[in-house]
């Protein structure tokens, strides 16, 4: 009997050591995938995360499985495979992939679509890895032309962060940034409607809605911009700057008072250029896009006489020279 017990103990110890070894291997592969993605090796990253996924499946590690699928969706999104990326995320979150369908289906059955989506989201247990999955899904749906659905998904993610006491976390700030970006897309859609509407009352309503949406986005960007230690601070500043410049494109008959907004543009540009180290805190790919975003905004400013006069006086050349794009 003693011999049998000793053999059982050894077998259990061997299984435990094997499990720990496999888990460490999966974690190493996960980090390797991120490095490959940063280096532009998208297919390699996708393969690496697929191997990690199979290990987590073998270990029956539920959170590891979800995380690996989220990572795979990120690689698919980077390669431009938005639909497959969306389907991978719904698999991770255990949601049927009808959410990834053509937005025309949503527009034709708005109430039924929202009800069905809410029911699916309510089944989500509160886990941090699921918050990350919902945030990524919301970003992807926005980029797929479904901003209304994106907001519904974000609402569930915010509920989870509250129940998990993550309201002061970087993850919550990233959710706020995603919400602001989605509000911005909704604003752009409403602005496009405004420009093609001729009926005065409908045109006024579209203008009022657009104003509400842009103010919502700007308030969120402003809130995040002052969180200097947050990774969302710089993207928020850049997106706020870009959105303020977007206001310059409204037709004259809209009668928007741009002067206070131009003061904000000046303050934002000075703040961003005074803290170039912010770009280094971002992942390599995000840093590159952030620098391109800033360069684009500065290019628009250089074509705007009013803002140019306000911002670039005798210091114009020194401002421009601080912009350096690292590829």
Helices and strands as residue ranges (DSSP letters): H 2-38, H 42-59, H 62-78, H 82-92, G 97-100, H 103-108, H 110-122, H 128-143, H 147-163, H 170-196, H 200-225, H 232-246, G 247-249, G 252-254, H 259-274, H 278-281, H 284-302, H 305-311, H 316-321
